[in-house]
Amino acid sequence: MSQKNIELILATVGAYNAGNLDAWAEFLDADIEVFPDASFPESSPLCGRDDYRAWTEQLAGGLLAPTWETREVIDLGVNRVLHRGDWGGKGEASGIETHSSIIGAFTVRDDRIARVEFYFDHDRALDAAGLSR
């Protein structure tokens, strides 16, 4: 089951990186709960696929072909996966390449992503997942 969840998360990230948000959204539970790190713009919790998609599109606004390149994936067991990657892209107006390390703690239920918690701080994400280093 855990390998299946890892593959689900990587497929979701792959659809995002391909710029196919319709395919990306198919991996999400209709009632998904999303908790962005407090330092994100619009960091209040999101509920539902539509709210999450609108937030995702807003974050990517001004970037050409944004991507979230995988650096590390950790099976947290019990239907949870931690994905660490570099998110960003080239600025539409400036042409400047920019990236940030973002960690997502994903909860999978019935082969769909039911919850995501995003972090900028890797140690904080590990602590939240019970994996202090």
N, C-alpha and C positions, 0 to 999 in steps of 0.2 A: 504493500500500500504506500509506503513512504517514497519509493522510487516513482510511483505513479504521480504522487503529489509534486515531486520535484519536476517531473516532465511537464505537468500542467503549468507550473509557474514559468518554466523556460519557454513553453509554447505561448503563454500570455505575453511575456516580454518580447518574444520573437514577432508576434503580430503587431505589437506597439512599434517595434523597431522598423518593421516593414511599412509603417504608416497606415495600417489597416485597422482603424479604431472600431469598425463594425465587427471584425473577427475578434479583436481584443475584448470587446464587450460581451461576446458570446461565452467567454470563460468566467464571467461574473454572475454571482447570484443576483436576482432582481432586487433583493433587499440587503445588498452588501452594506457593511458598516466600514467606514474609513476614518482613521484618526491620524491626521498629519501632525508632524512635529510642530511645536509651538512657534518655531522660527520660519515656517512656511508662510507665504502670503495666503490669506484666507485659511487660517489654520483651524477653524472650528470643525467639529466632526461632521461627516457627510453620511447621508443615509440614502441608499438606493443607487441603482446603476446609472440613472440619468444625472443625478447630482455629481457622482464620481466622474463621469465622462465630461461634464461641463467644467469641473475643476481641473481635470487633466488637460483639456483643450486650452483653458485659460493659462495654465502654467507654461505650456508650450508656445503660447502666442509670441510672435516675434522671432522664433527660431525656425530655421530651415531644416526639415527632416530631423527632429529631435530623436535621440536614442537613449537607451538605458543599457549600457554594455556590462554584461555580467562579469564580476570579478570573483565571486564566491557564492556558493549555495550550501546551506547547512540544513540537514533534516533535523527538525526539532522534535520529531515523534508526535503522536496523537494528532495527526492531521495538520501539523504546522511546519512551515518552511521559512527559513530566513534567506533573503536574496540581497546581496550587496553588489552594487554596481555604480558606474559613473554615468550620470544623467546629464544631458546637455545637447549642444549642437552649435551650429554657426548662426550668429545673429543676422537676421534678415536685412537690417539696415546697415549695421556696422561691418559685417563680414568677419567679426571676431569670434573665434572658437572659445566656448566656455563650457566647463563641466563641474559638477558637484558630486561628491560621494553621497549616495542615498541608499539607505537600508530599508527594506520592506519585510515586515514579519507577517506572513500570510497564513490564514486559517482556511482550510479546505473542508467543505461539507457537500456531500452528494455530487462529487466531481465538479464543483464550482467554487470559486473564491468567495467566501462568505464574510471575511474581515481582513483588513489590512491596517497595519500600524507602520507609519513612516518615521524614520529617524535620520538626522544628519550625523549624529555622533555614534560611531561603531560600538564603542564601549557601553554606551547607554542602551543601545539595542541589544547587546549581549546580556547586560544586566536584566533587562526586561524579559528576556527569553530564559533567564536562569542559567546563563553560560558565562559568568564573569571570567575574564582572563587575567 
